[in-house]
């Protein structure tokens, strides 16, 4: 029985040695690298409640929350008002375990209704993401900035502006 065991062992050793010879000498690894999946995030945007006057800084807020784990998302967030970039990208700061936050004050020069959204750049641990639920807000003309007096003509213009705004 001993000779049979030795011959089986020789075959196994020979196959293992043959497999090692198949690795290229160029240093390339024939085995694919494992890809690391980045953790998804939730991106939430908001503004302070109320209506904003044209030219007044609107405070835009963002929270980026890790969908799992306790690492904190880092990177930047770009805000958008009606699909157009609003201000410069904001660098996130840690605001709790697994939560990054940021804010920026942006003046809007055109009156109207806006929809605020944001995109997160991602980092080494977290995937890029975007806000799912837009935040609506309104920018209106402040009558005090265009009507310095209370003359009859100014009051007529003020009434016309109030009727024109929804």
C-alpha positions in Angstrom: 0.0 0.0 0.0 2.8 2.4 0.6 3.9 2.6 -3.1 0.3 3.6 -4.1 0.2 6.5 -1.7 3.6 7.8 -2.9 2.5 7.7 -6.5 -0.7 9.6 -5.7 1.3 12.2 -3.8 3.7 12.6 -6.7 0.8 13.4 -9.1 -0.7 16.0 -6.7 2.7 17.7 -6.2 3.3 17.7 -9.9 0.0 19.3 -10.7 0.6 22.0 -8.1 4.0 22.7 -9.6 2.6 22.9 -13.0 0.0 25.5 -11.9 2.7 27.7 -10.5 4.6 27.6 -13.8 1.5 29.1 -15.6 1.9 32.5 -13.7 3.5 34.9 -16.2 7.0 36.0 -15.5 6.1 39.6 -16.5 4.6 40.2 -13.1 1.0 40.4 -14.3 -1.5 38.8 -12.0 -3.7 36.4 -14.0 -6.3 36.6 -11.3 -8.7 39.6 -11.5 -8.6 42.0 -8.6 -11.6 42.1 -6.4 -13.6 45.3 -6.8 -14.6 47.1 -3.7 -18.1 48.4 -3.7 -18.6 51.9 -2.4 -21.3 52.5 0.2 -24.4 54.3 -1.1 -25.5 57.6 0.5 -28.7 59.6 1.0 -28.5 63.2 0.0 -31.0 65.6 1.6 -31.4 69.3 0.7 -33.3 72.1 2.5 -33.5 75.8 3.0 -34.8 77.8 5.9 -38.6 78.3 5.7 -39.9 81.4 4.1 -39.8 83.5 1.0 -36.6 85.2 -0.1 -36.1 88.7 -1.6 -34.2 89.1 -4.9 -30.5 89.5 -4.1 -30.9 88.3 -0.5 -28.7 85.3 0.4 -30.6 82.1 0.5 -29.1 79.6 2.9 -28.9 76.2 1.2 -28.3 73.2 3.5 -27.3 69.6 2.7 -26.9 66.4 4.7 -25.1 63.4 3.3 -25.9 60.2 5.3 -24.2 56.9 4.9 -26.6 54.1 4.1 -24.7 51.8 6.4 -21.7 51.8 8.7 -20.2 54.5 10.9 -17.7 56.2 8.5 -18.5 59.8 7.7 -18.9 60.9 4.0 -16.3 63.4 2.9 -16.0 65.2 -0.4 -18.0 68.0 -2.0 -21.6 68.9 -2.8 -22.8 71.1 -5.6 -26.2 72.8 -5.2 -28.6 73.4 -8.2 -31.5 75.9 -8.4 -33.8 74.8 -11.3 -31.0 72.6 -12.7 -28.4 75.5 -12.8 -25.4 75.4 -10.4 -25.9 77.7 -7.4 -22.7 78.8 -5.8 -19.4 76.9 -5.6 -19.1 73.3 -4.5 -19.3 72.9 -0.7 -16.9 70.8 1.3 -18.7 68.5 3.7 -17.9 68.6 7.4 -18.6 65.8 9.9 -21.9 66.5 11.7 -22.3 63.2 13.4 -21.5 59.5 13.1 -22.0 58.6 9.4 -23.3 62.1 8.6 -21.6 64.9 6.6 -23.2 68.3 6.2 -22.6 71.6 4.5 -24.2 74.9 3.8 -23.8 77.9 1.5 -25.5 81.3 1.2 -26.3 82.1 -2.4 -28.1 85.2 -3.7 -30.7 84.6 -6.4 -31.1 87.6 -8.8 -34.3 86.5 -10.6 -37.7 86.3 -8.9 -39.7 83.1 -9.2 -40.1 79.6 -7.9 -37.0 77.4 -7.6 -36.4 73.8 -7.0 -33.2 73.0 -5.0 -31.3 69.8 -5.7 -27.7 68.7 -5.0 -25.1 66.2 -6.1 -22.5 64.6 -3.9 -19.0 63.9 -5.4 -18.3 60.7 -3.5 -15.0 59.7 -1.9 -12.8 56.6 -1.3 -15.5 54.9 0.8 -18.8 56.3 -0.5 -20.4 56.4 -3.9 -21.5 59.6 -5.6 -25.1 60.5 -5.2 -27.8 63.0 -5.8 -30.8 64.3 -3.8 -34.0 62.4 -4.6 -36.5 64.8 -3.1 -36.1 68.4 -4.4 -36.7 71.3 -2.1 -38.9 74.1 -3.4 -38.5 77.8 -2.5 -39.5 81.2 -3.8 -37.6 84.4 -4.5 -39.8 87.5 -4.7 -39.2 91.2 -5.5 -39.0 93.2 -2.2 -41.3 96.2 -2.8 -39.3 98.3 -0.3 -36.2 98.1 -2.6 -38.1 99.5 -5.7 -40.6 101.8 -4.0 -38.7 104.3 -1.8 -41.8 106.5 -1.2 -45.5 106.0 -0.6 -46.6 108.3 -3.5 -49.9 107.4 -5.3 -47.9 106.2 -8.3 -45.8 103.9 -6.1 -48.9 102.5 -4.4 -50.4 101.8 -7.8 -47.3 99.9 -8.9 -47.3 98.0 -5.6 -50.9 96.9 -6.1 -50.1 95.8 -9.7 -47.1 93.7 -8.4 -49.2 92.0 -5.8 -51.8 91.0 -8.3 -49.2 89.7 -10.7 -47.5 87.5 -8.1 -49.2 84.2 -7.3 
